[in-house]
């Protein structure tokens, strides 16, 4: 059974229509269960939730923001199991300039500092590999990050690094469990009907 | 009076159980809406419903853990400080667990299955009033 979970951060559920593997996040507090996954902002709601644009990709239509002058906040996703996952991210705001601090954690271990005080203009988004892309380019060009999780707790920590003005903003997060054996797929092939290792 | 640990355990219990009640009812209404709009196929809806049911059971498992052994008294003291009888919490957990298990085991192969399973959740999980919606 595929386990692909997308989170579209915005202010109201009906602002846009989510894709089949996605649900909205309206500042939901952990634990919230929807779309087959338990998730949410830990302890308290984000500083703001906003609908921004219906003319961009639906995944970039809104945002949840953490004020960089205040305390950091964590968005938590309970994974279905430990193991291999790919992660997709859009951190930014379709309308306004922001400063992005985003880290990925496996339980309490930081495994990627995605953005540390990265300036984004309105309509720019940082992807999971830390590259800033326009709203027009992000849907086709954004890159995923692979991670073998040792725990079942994926945390996105916002506003805990160098940014001191504006907000650290999430627009979209997608987590996909790798299919069993997928990690070996690219390394194996058939040659004259014999299995070979590349 | 309660200690910080006792209060926290009780507060988290209320948030988990009442939040789960809200999630189960909203999701059940969502299944029917998604079925009508065809946003998700029947197969996709069935998969999401099964995954949701598993998550419900997992969240209720948290309550089983804190309502046994030494933590049971800790939770009871916290609930007492809030004026909530532990029996009311146990009844709510039992109510939700019965429904979650039924949802997990229900057939989800057809549109009629989807509606029947969603209706069963709405019929058996009582709606509690909230301040803001």
Interface residues (C-beta under 8 A of the other chain):
Chain A: X1 X2 X3 X17 X18 X20 X29 X31 X32 X33 X34 X35 X36 X37 X38 X78 X80
Chain B: X15 X16 X19 X20 X23 X26 X27 X30 X39 X40 X41 X44 X47 X48 X50 X51 X52 X54 X55 X56 X58 X59
